[in-house]
Amino acid sequence: MSNIYQLKIELAGSEPLIWRRIQVPHFISFKDLHQILQEVMSWFGEHCYKFEIDDWHIHDDGPFQHVDKNPKDRESHAVSVHEFLASENQQLTYIYDFGDHWEHLITVEKIVTPDNSKLYPQVIDGAGACPPEDCGGVFGYSDLLEALNDQEHPDHENALDVLGEEWDASFFNRSLTNYSLMELGEKIRMREGMSELSEYEELKDLRQPEDIYAHEKFRSGLFGSVEERGRKPSEKEAETFERLANEGFTGEKAKELIQQAMAIEIFYLEKHEISICEERYLHNLTQLPQPPEEFPTTQSAVYILEQCEKGIPYQAIEYLQKDRSAEARNAIISNLAYCTKHEYYMLQSDLAPLWFAVAAEGHLCEDLIEPVIGLVTSSFFDWDFLFEQVEWLITALAEKFPDIVVPRVIEVAKDPAVQQSDNTKIIYLYDALAYADTAKYEEQIIEVLKDPNTIARDMWGHQVSYLQLKSALPVLKDIIEQREQEYQQKKHQARRFEFQDLVELEEAREELQTGVIKYPDVMKPAHLSRENWREHYASFEDRFYDLYDDWYDDYPANDELLGQKDSAQDWSPLSHTTPIVKEEKPGRNDPCHCGSGKKYKKCCLRKDEDEERMAKR
């Protein structure tokens, strides 16, 4: 089991004594300890250092530390603290900056078992501000303080330049110091395997700003942030503190109220990596002692979606869905329209298009149609979650505005520029055909099916069979016959999946002939298949943290031919004597074998193709 060392650090020669009490894991290296000491003392790490234990020297592993090396010289990165510190009351010396010679006496006060409710390393007590770097050691610092406190002193102006007018030699704040330790501590814990939780697991219980207070790490961040800002408050913070004091609140109570306003900002910083929303923070300061608001304005919710770098900002999405104002609707539409511009990446987060698309569920209007279509006709996105959300929106819009959406989707499918781009993402628009008035659009739909340049004709064919356009039967038969002939001519040099569309086309023809849709649940319009967006995305929430890159499409087609192994004996796209075994390899429109409930072609198909291709090689 890991032990925790409680160490007292005293800056030798300081008067009054400058000291810290810290707790550190026993397994850290002396280089780790050096970095911890730099943080807790507030040094800048600009100079060399060494530890002295009896006649051993453990030093900086910099370029000049190996001269005249003796057997009792060790490099700090290669030595663990527990190798030299084994018992209570042991002492060692830490010297930082061989010019100013800042000597720290370190005493092992006690060795304890870790408290699982706490994060290590941590500061538990201390006193006195750390002297500035390069001031001449403890004697030079003493001279500076003397000059600072005496306006008649000949070096008073110099002391003001070095220390500043507001220098407080007694200042020490535990919360602020622990706040400064957080990043270093996390790196140490992750490196040593102490941080067993993934980012998602660590953050999943952080659901609302109030939860900040229940977790030591986030609570320390909150308290430290408030303390840090308290040392140099903004004009509004100083004004708020003074106003609350005039209203009868004590200094501590006023600080607690300001912490409540800051808790919202820390929540979004930790949960979604969003920097402080100054507009909201200033609004909440103004409203104190009234409870602070997460979304005092529509713009504050828009800001969250624009800046979100990780996780799912449920509250902001829901707020915008329910906000029926023109401001909310216009913000959603303009952001989605802007998403297709290349410079978008320089200004907003990569997740923003998805979250604005989810928020758009509450604002189904004609002006939304083009931005939604633009998300798949743009060349900048390749995200499955985003495309599935587009599919939800386009089918919902098609149900509401069929005579606008359906002809627009047909127009996109026929667009030569789209066809030449080979942009397979437009298949996510095809489901809108479910709401086509066949009396109006049958001829145009079949015309697209006939066009050999149509992207993913097999998927268009499935929409034709779903609409039961019987007049398309001869067209499907001709297409299948032509593709079979092409396969017979190329089967010995064809890529394995080049003719997979034959299976889908044959399936569409069968559905038209029999009038029976093989997988009605899979073919159901997306917005009818998934009603509760919160539950849907919650089941994938972990993928928007450490592993969210997994939902990018990272299985591009490999142009390398597979050669003679792809023979008719290995695989036949159409075999009337040997049926395809769906359990082994589902058809592209079958429910995916992973259990996601999605069509195989929109889930694991490309991944499986890639794995099979690699296995062949």
Secondary structure, DSSP 8 states (H G I E B T S, - for coil): ---EEEEEEEETT-SS--EEEEEEETT-BHHHHHHHHHHHHT----S-EEEEETTEEEE--STTS-TT--TTEEEGGG-BGGGT--STT-EEEEEE-TTTTEEEEEEEEEEE---TTS-SSEEEEEES----TTS-HHHHHHHHHHHHT-TTSTTHHHHHHHH-TT--TT---HHHHHHHHHHHHHHHHHHTT---S-HHHHHTT--SGGGGGGSHHHHHHHHHHHHHHHHS--HHHHHHHHHHHHTT--HHHHHHHHHHHHHHHHHHHHHH-----HHHHHHHHHHTTS---S-SSHHHHHHHHHH--SS--HHHHHHHHH--SHHHHHHHHHHHHHHTSTTHHHHS-TTHHHHHHHHGGG---GGGHHHHHHHHHSSS--BHHHHHHHHHHHHHHHHHSHHHHHHHHHHHHH-HHHHHHT-GGGGGGGGGGGG--HHHHHHHHHHHHH-TTSTTHHHHHHHHHHHT-GGGHHHHHHHHHHHHHHHHHHTTTS-TTTTTHHHHHHHHHHHHHH---S-HHHHS-HHHH---HHHHHHTTGGGGTTTGGGGB----------GGGS-TTT--S--SSS---TTTS--TTSB-TTSSSSBGGGTTHHHHHHHHHHHH-
